[in-house]
């Protein structure tokens, strides 16, 4: 099993065959919390100053997880869109001002990264350049980038879109499916995106059990 030196708390279950407690430096790079027969952990704790990316299909529950559990509220592009939606005329299609929403989101993300604060970021999974940028910023501050990946079925994701009253086109959803499937497939085999120090795989049950994605002073 590949190991890493990572600021992640003992809230994780002990890997099979490893006596408890597990030293932080000996935790595995990939933690698969899907389909667990035991109670899922309630906290994911990373090192102070680290960057955490939450990825998954549209409707998989990324925004819900960040709002409920992310320390400091996290940075979610959906929040930026909601602010712009309230300011724009109802008759104006979102596609018209979408570039401005994205610009505002990335500007806010850049400010947060440059501040040196710990950051939890929403990521749709289709834009690898965003993860590369986050990895560079984490290295610049001498910290680590971590991936939290929500692995849910397309049907569950579509249901989530219906519940929030906001879906994506079939073309866009297919792009997301390909990108997220590739991330899950690679993580299952221990292959992480460039610059990423760890990956945590969650299904809907494990994501619902989480009450905190936070940071401490452990390095």
Residue frames as qw, qx, qy, qz and C-alpha x, y, z in Angstrom:
[[0.000, 0.888, 0.460, 0.000, 0.00, 0.00, 0.00],
 [0.391, 0.479, -0.033, 0.785, 1.37, 3.41, -0.96],
 [0.417, -0.693, -0.435, 0.395, 1.82, 5.68, 2.02],
 [0.260, 0.679, 0.061, 0.684, 2.20, 9.42, 2.41],
 [0.303, -0.252, -0.473, 0.788, 3.03, 12.01, 5.02],
 [0.141, -0.512, -0.456, -0.714, -0.27, 13.85, 5.30],
 [0.112, -0.077, 0.512, -0.848, -2.05, 15.97, 7.87],
 [0.605, -0.257, -0.497, -0.567, -5.12, 13.79, 8.21],
 [0.436, -0.444, 0.527, -0.579, -6.60, 12.98, 11.60],
 [0.039, -0.082, 0.991, -0.103, -7.23, 9.61, 13.14],
 [0.606, 0.246, 0.290, -0.698, -10.92, 10.07, 12.34],
 [0.624, 0.352, -0.569, -0.403, -10.25, 7.67, 9.47],
 [0.965, -0.190, 0.094, -0.155, -10.81, 3.95, 10.03],
 [0.387, -0.602, 0.668, 0.206, -7.64, 1.97, 10.57],
 [0.606, 0.439, -0.545, -0.378, -6.54, 0.18, 7.37],
 [0.979, -0.131, -0.046, -0.148, -6.79, -3.62, 7.52],
 [0.897, 0.091, -0.208, 0.379, -3.76, -5.25, 9.08],
 [0.289, 0.492, -0.292, 0.767, -2.43, -2.05, 10.64],
 [0.426, -0.460, -0.666, 0.405, -2.62, -1.84, 14.44],
 [0.106, -0.872, -0.208, -0.431, -4.37, 1.19, 15.93],
 [0.305, 0.860, 0.169, -0.373, -3.64, 3.99, 16.41],
 [0.740, 0.422, 0.244, 0.463, -2.20, 4.77, 12.99],
 [0.340, -0.495, 0.053, 0.798, 0.50, 7.48, 12.94],
 [0.401, 0.784, 0.128, -0.456, -0.49, 10.34, 10.65],
 [0.101, 0.649, -0.606, -0.449, 2.52, 9.81, 8.41],
 [0.197, -0.108, 0.962, 0.153, 1.47, 6.17, 7.79],
 [0.574, 0.469, 0.465, -0.484, -2.03, 6.79, 6.47],
 [0.571, 0.229, 0.655, 0.438, -2.58, 5.54, 2.91],
 [0.035, -0.132, 0.305, 0.942, -2.70, 7.90, -0.05],
 [0.446, -0.190, -0.522, -0.702, -6.09, 6.58, -1.23],
 [0.213, 0.064, 0.789, -0.573, -8.85, 6.08, 1.36],
 [0.358, -0.201, -0.691, -0.595, -11.92, 4.27, 0.07],
 [0.228, 0.045, 0.648, -0.725, -14.87, 4.92, 2.41],
 [0.612, 0.059, -0.344, -0.710, -17.53, 3.51, 0.06],
 [0.832, -0.091, -0.474, -0.275, -19.72, 0.54, 0.96],
 [0.117, 0.369, -0.757, 0.527, -18.47, 0.34, 4.52],
 [0.586, -0.400, -0.696, -0.109, -20.14, -2.16, 6.83],
 [0.423, -0.401, -0.481, 0.655, -18.91, -0.18, 9.82],
 [0.020, 0.916, 0.316, -0.246, -20.06, 3.31, 10.69],
 [0.551, 0.612, 0.076, 0.562, -18.58, 5.87, 8.31],
 [0.444, -0.204, -0.278, 0.827, -16.22, 8.48, 9.82],
 [0.004, 0.887, 0.447, -0.119, -17.76, 11.82, 10.74],
 [0.093, -0.925, 0.169, 0.328, -14.68, 13.97, 10.17],
 [0.797, 0.371, 0.054, 0.473, -11.98, 14.47, 7.55],
 [0.310, -0.919, 0.083, 0.228, -9.18, 16.52, 9.08],
 [0.753, 0.484, -0.018, 0.444, -6.24, 17.77, 7.02],
 [0.581, -0.222, -0.161, 0.766, -3.13, 19.79, 7.79],
 [0.005, -0.855, -0.203, 0.477, -3.36, 23.53, 8.40],
 [0.041, 0.667, -0.393, -0.632, -2.83, 25.37, 5.13],
 [0.331, 0.051, 0.878, 0.341, -3.71, 22.39, 2.91],
 [0.448, 0.235, -0.233, -0.831, -6.08, 22.67, -0.07],
 [0.400, 0.161, 0.893, -0.130, -8.99, 20.21, -0.42],
 [0.340, 0.157, -0.470, -0.799, -10.86, 19.73, -3.72],
 [0.527, 0.214, 0.733, -0.373, -14.36, 18.20, -3.64],
 [0.257, 0.267, -0.622, -0.689, -15.22, 16.63, -7.01],
 [0.354, 0.242, 0.890, -0.153, -18.10, 14.60, -8.42],
 [0.122, 0.440, 0.711, 0.534, -20.98, 14.59, -10.86],
 [0.248, -0.227, 0.001, -0.942, -23.43, 17.50, -10.98],
 [0.742, -0.318, -0.186, -0.560, -26.10, 16.61, -8.43],
 [0.708, 0.039, -0.668, 0.227, -23.83, 14.24, -6.50],
 [0.589, -0.744, -0.310, 0.053, -23.98, 16.41, -3.38],
 [0.592, 0.192, -0.183, 0.761, -20.77, 18.48, -3.56],
 [0.082, -0.539, 0.029, -0.838, -22.40, 21.78, -2.66],
 [0.731, -0.561, -0.206, -0.331, -24.49, 20.17, 0.08],
 [0.857, -0.199, -0.266, 0.394, -21.40, 18.57, 1.59],
 [0.411, 0.298, -0.154, 0.847, -19.38, 21.77, 1.48],
 [0.294, -0.592, -0.053, -0.748, -22.14, 23.87, 3.03],
 [0.816, -0.503, -0.193, -0.207, -22.74, 21.35, 5.80],
 [0.908, -0.316, -0.045, 0.272, -19.23, 20.25, 6.64],
 [0.632, 0.442, -0.090, 0.631, -16.50, 22.49, 5.22],
 [0.463, -0.589, -0.252, 0.612, -14.62, 24.52, 7.80],
 [0.130, -0.403, 0.145, 0.894, -14.95, 28.18, 6.91],
 [0.560, 0.573, 0.261, -0.539, -17.78, 27.46, 4.46],
 [0.641, 0.104, 0.629, 0.428, -15.56, 26.46, 1.55],
 [0.153, 0.488, -0.287, -0.810, -15.47, 28.06, -1.90],
 [0.476, 0.351, 0.805, 0.037, -18.30, 26.91, -4.14],
 [0.059, 0.028, 0.480, 0.875, -18.95, 28.20, -7.65],
 [0.169, -0.579, -0.761, -0.238, -22.65, 27.58, -7.00],
 [0.264, -0.702, -0.389, 0.534, -22.63, 30.28, -4.31],
 [0.155, -0.323, 0.270, 0.894, -21.13, 32.71, -6.82],
 [0.065, -0.281, -0.729, -0.621, -23.79, 31.84, -9.36],
 [0.221, -0.675, -0.696, 0.107, -26.56, 32.28, -6.80],
 [0.212, -0.602, -0.154, 0.754, -25.30, 35.78, -5.97],
 [0.025, -0.165, 0.475, 0.864, -25.26, 36.76, -9.64],
 [0.096, -0.433, -0.837, -0.322, -28.66, 35.19, -10.25],
 [0.174, -0.715, -0.553, 0.392, -30.17, 37.47, -7.60],
 [0.130, -0.572, 0.085, 0.805, -28.67, 40.52, -9.33],
 [0.045, -0.061, 0.684, 0.726, -29.61, 39.67, -12.91],
 [0.596, 0.117, -0.037, -0.794, -33.03, 40.17, -14.58],
 [0.699, 0.004, 0.678, -0.229, -35.06, 36.97, -14.46],
 [0.771, 0.589, 0.134, -0.201, -35.50, 37.00, -18.23],
 [0.240, 0.784, -0.565, -0.096, -31.75, 37.02, -18.85],
 [0.969, 0.046, -0.241, 0.001, -30.43, 33.49, -19.63],
 [0.694, -0.641, 0.250, 0.211, -27.61, 32.27, -17.41],
 [0.807, 0.211, 0.271, 0.480, -25.49, 31.53, -20.49],
 [0.266, 0.878, 0.069, 0.391, -25.22, 35.27, -21.12],
 [0.188, -0.861, 0.338, -0.331, -23.48, 36.08, -17.86],
 [0.972, -0.209, -0.028, 0.104, -21.88, 32.71, -17.13],
 [0.675, 0.392, -0.225, 0.583, -18.38, 33.98, -18.11],
 [0.111, -0.687, 0.248, -0.674, -18.71, 36.74, -15.50],
 [0.834, -0.479, 0.074, -0.265, -19.77, 34.22, -12.86],
 [0.941, 0.042, -0.111, 0.317, -16.74, 32.05, -13.60],
 [0.391, 0.578, -0.230, 0.678, -14.43, 35.06, -13.56],
 [0.414, -0.674, 0.204, -0.576, -15.81, 36.15, -10.17],
 [0.949, -0.306, -0.007, -0.070, -15.49, 32.61, -8.79],
 [0.848, 0.178, -0.149, 0.477, -11.87, 32.20, -9.84],
 [0.134, 0.675, -0.224, 0.691, -10.99, 35.69, -8.63],
 [0.639, -0.615, 0.174, -0.428, -12.38, 34.85, -5.18],
 [0.983, -0.115, -0.031, 0.136, -10.57, 31.51, -5.21],
 [0.619, 0.471, -0.220, 0.589, -7.29, 33.21, -6.12],
 [0.193, -0.717, 0.259, -0.618, -7.65, 35.64, -3.20],
 [0.853, -0.451, 0.125, -0.231, -8.29, 32.76, -0.80],
 [0.938, 0.115, -0.087, 0.316, -5.29, 30.80, -2.08],
 [0.415, 0.589, -0.228, 0.655, -2.97, 33.79, -1.91],
 [0.454, -0.735, 0.156, -0.479, -4.02, 34.45, 1.68],
 [0.221, 0.380, -0.853, 0.283, -2.40, 31.18, 2.77],
 [0.618, -0.157, 0.451, -0.624, -5.58, 30.00, 4.49],
 [0.293, 0.052, 0.953, 0.049, -6.78, 26.42, 4.39],
 [0.462, 0.270, -0.210, -0.818, -9.29, 26.05, 1.55],
 [0.474, 0.230, 0.850, -0.032, -12.06, 23.60, 0.60],
 [0.221, 0.381, -0.364, -0.821, -12.95, 24.05, -3.08],
 [0.745, 0.391, 0.459, -0.285, -15.86, 22.82, -5.21],
 [0.006, 0.451, -0.682, -0.576, -14.64, 21.31, -8.50],
 [0.796, 0.294, 0.025, -0.529, -16.80, 19.92, -11.29],
 [0.775, -0.179, 0.592, 0.133, -14.08, 17.45, -12.27],
 [0.738, 0.588, 0.295, 0.152, -13.98, 18.30, -15.98],
 [0.287, 0.913, -0.187, 0.221, -11.31, 21.02, -15.86],
 [0.884, -0.165, -0.179, 0.399, -7.95, 19.48, -15.02],
 [0.377, 0.526, -0.142, 0.749, -6.25, 22.86, -15.30],
 [0.456, -0.739, 0.033, -0.495, -8.03, 23.93, -12.11],
 [0.908, -0.408, -0.006, 0.091, -6.50, 21.04, -10.16],
 [0.737, 0.252, -0.079, 0.622, -3.08, 21.82, -11.63],
 [0.019, 0.707, -0.079, 0.703, -3.46, 25.43, -10.54],
 [0.691, -0.654, 0.037, -0.305, -4.50, 24.37, -7.03],
 [0.935, -0.135, -0.063, 0.322, -1.57, 21.95, -6.85],
 [0.500, 0.472, -0.117, 0.717, 0.85, 24.74, -7.78],
 [0.267, -0.730, 0.091, -0.623, -0.60, 27.03, -5.14],
 [0.870, -0.487, -0.017, -0.069, -0.36, 24.28, -2.51],
 [0.843, 0.081, -0.086, 0.525, 3.29, 23.67, -3.40],
 [0.227, 0.674, -0.079, 0.699, 4.00, 27.39, -3.35],
 [0.460, -0.691, 0.200, -0.520, 2.91, 27.57, 0.29],
 [0.133, 0.390, -0.876, 0.252, 4.64, 24.28, 1.14],
 [0.594, -0.004, 0.578, -0.559, 1.40, 22.41, 1.76],
 [0.209, 0.034, 0.946, 0.244, -0.56, 19.56, 0.15],
 [0.533, 0.089, -0.252, -0.803, -3.50, 19.19, -2.23],
 [0.274, 0.057, 0.937, -0.212, -6.12, 16.54, -1.37],
 [0.399, -0.060, -0.560, -0.724, -8.99, 15.18, -3.45],
 [0.394, 0.154, 0.758, -0.496, -12.36, 14.25, -1.94],
 [0.247, 0.092, -0.693, -0.671, -14.28, 12.40, -4.63],
 [0.612, 0.143, 0.488, -0.606, -18.03, 11.73, -4.47],
 [0.113, 0.119, -0.895, -0.415, -18.79, 8.54, -6.35],
 [0.530, 0.291, 0.566, -0.560, -22.54, 8.24, -6.97],
 [0.460, 0.319, 0.768, 0.312, -24.50, 6.65, -9.82],
 [0.026, 0.140, 0.370, 0.918, -25.68, 8.83, -12.71],
 [0.335, -0.585, -0.657, -0.337, -29.29, 8.17, -11.65],
 [0.466, -0.636, -0.423, 0.447, -28.62, 9.51, -8.14],
 [0.287, -0.221, 0.099, 0.927, -26.87, 12.53, -9.61],
 [0.112, -0.350, -0.545, -0.753, -29.80, 13.26, -11.93],
 [0.427, -0.667, -0.611, -0.012, -32.14, 12.94, -8.97],
 [0.433, -0.493, -0.226, 0.720, -30.00, 15.45, -7.09],
 [0.118, 0.052, 0.320, 0.938, -30.26, 17.86, -10.02],
 [0.279, -0.541, -0.623, -0.491, -34.06, 17.55, -10.01],
 [0.480, -0.628, -0.525, 0.315, -34.20, 18.17, -6.27],
 [0.312, -0.447, -0.055, 0.837, -32.28, 21.42, -6.59],
 [0.411, 0.799, 0.372, -0.231, -34.33, 22.41, -9.66],
 [0.192, 0.858, -0.370, -0.301, -31.27, 22.95, -11.80],
 [0.915, 0.044, 0.369, 0.155, -29.91, 20.44, -14.27],
 [0.119, -0.585, 0.543, 0.591, -27.26, 20.28, -16.96],
 [0.691, 0.454, -0.285, -0.485, -27.58, 19.33, -20.60],
 [0.989, 0.009, 0.146, -0.012, -27.12, 15.77, -21.74],
 [0.673, 0.596, -0.244, 0.363, -23.89, 16.75, -23.50],
 [0.065, -0.723, 0.465, -0.507, -22.46, 18.45, -20.42],
 [0.798, -0.392, 0.342, -0.303, -23.52, 15.58, -18.17],
 [0.963, 0.235, -0.038, 0.128, -21.77, 13.09, -20.47],
 [0.411, 0.675, -0.385, 0.476, -18.56, 15.15, -20.23],
 [0.422, -0.614, 0.455, -0.487, -18.84, 15.14, -16.44],
 [0.963, -0.132, 0.163, -0.170, -19.45, 11.38, -16.40],
 [0.833, 0.416, -0.217, 0.292, -16.33, 10.70, -18.44],
 [0.173, 0.686, -0.435, 0.557, -14.16, 13.00, -16.32],
 [0.583, -0.512, 0.414, -0.477, -15.42, 11.75, -12.95],
 [0.996, 0.023, 0.030, -0.077, -15.29, 8.10, -14.03],
 [0.676, 0.517, -0.346, 0.395, -11.66, 8.60, -15.00],
 [0.126, -0.649, 0.477, -0.579, -10.87, 10.18, -11.63],
 [0.822, -0.318, 0.297, -0.367, -12.57, 7.33, -9.74],
 [0.960, 0.244, -0.114, 0.073, -10.94, 4.66, -11.91],
 [0.477, 0.593, -0.435, 0.482, -7.48, 6.16, -11.41],
 [0.351, -0.595, 0.457, -0.560, -7.95, 6.64, -7.65],
 [0.945, -0.168, 0.130, -0.247, -9.04, 3.03, -7.24],
 [0.912, 0.252, -0.115, 0.302, -5.71, 2.04, -8.76],
 [0.624, -0.573, -0.035, 0.531, -3.69, 4.48, -6.70],
 [0.433, 0.258, 0.287, 0.814, -3.12, 6.92, -9.56],
 [0.085, -0.779, -0.403, 0.472, -3.79, 10.47, -8.40],
 [0.388, 0.888, 0.139, 0.204, -3.95, 13.69, -10.43],
 [0.603, 0.348, -0.222, 0.683, -0.62, 15.45, -10.79],
 [0.045, 0.436, -0.316, 0.841, 0.32, 17.27, -7.59],
 [0.704, -0.457, -0.109, -0.533, -2.40, 15.58, -5.51],
 [0.016, -0.459, 0.806, -0.372, -1.16, 14.07, -2.22],
 [0.204, 0.103, 0.927, -0.296, -4.23, 12.00, -1.32],
 [0.440, -0.149, -0.477, -0.746, -7.69, 10.98, -2.46],
 [0.284, 0.087, 0.800, -0.521, -10.73, 10.01, -0.38],
 [0.280, -0.164, -0.733, -0.597, -13.55, 8.15, -2.14],
 [0.306, 0.136, 0.604, -0.723, -17.07, 8.67, -0.75],
 [0.081, -0.412, -0.810, -0.409, -20.43, 7.22, -1.69],
 [0.298, -0.612, -0.226, -0.696, -23.67, 8.98, -0.74],
 [0.750, -0.567, -0.342, 0.005, -23.85, 7.23, 2.66],
 [0.683, -0.187, -0.183, 0.682, -20.29, 8.17, 3.62],
 [0.165, 0.368, 0.097, 0.910, -20.76, 11.76, 2.42],
 [0.466, -0.655, -0.317, -0.504, -23.99, 12.13, 4.42],
 [0.772, -0.476, -0.337, 0.252, -22.23, 10.90, 7.57],
 [0.520, 0.141, -0.153, 0.828, -19.58, 13.63, 7.39],
 [0.218, -0.896, -0.373, 0.101, -20.11, 16.57, 9.71],
 [0.191, -0.907, 0.213, 0.309, -16.74, 18.28, 9.30],
 [0.790, 0.382, 0.027, 0.478, -14.06, 18.73, 6.69],
 [0.264, -0.963, 0.054, -0.005, -11.50, 20.71, 8.62],
 [0.596, 0.558, -0.369, 0.444, -7.88, 21.48, 9.35],
 [0.669, -0.729, -0.028, 0.139, -5.55, 21.38, 12.32],
 [0.038, -0.905, 0.415, 0.088, -1.94, 22.19, 13.01],
 [0.808, -0.211, 0.522, 0.174, -0.59, 18.73, 12.26],
 [0.432, 0.738, -0.400, -0.329, 1.95, 18.51, 9.43]]
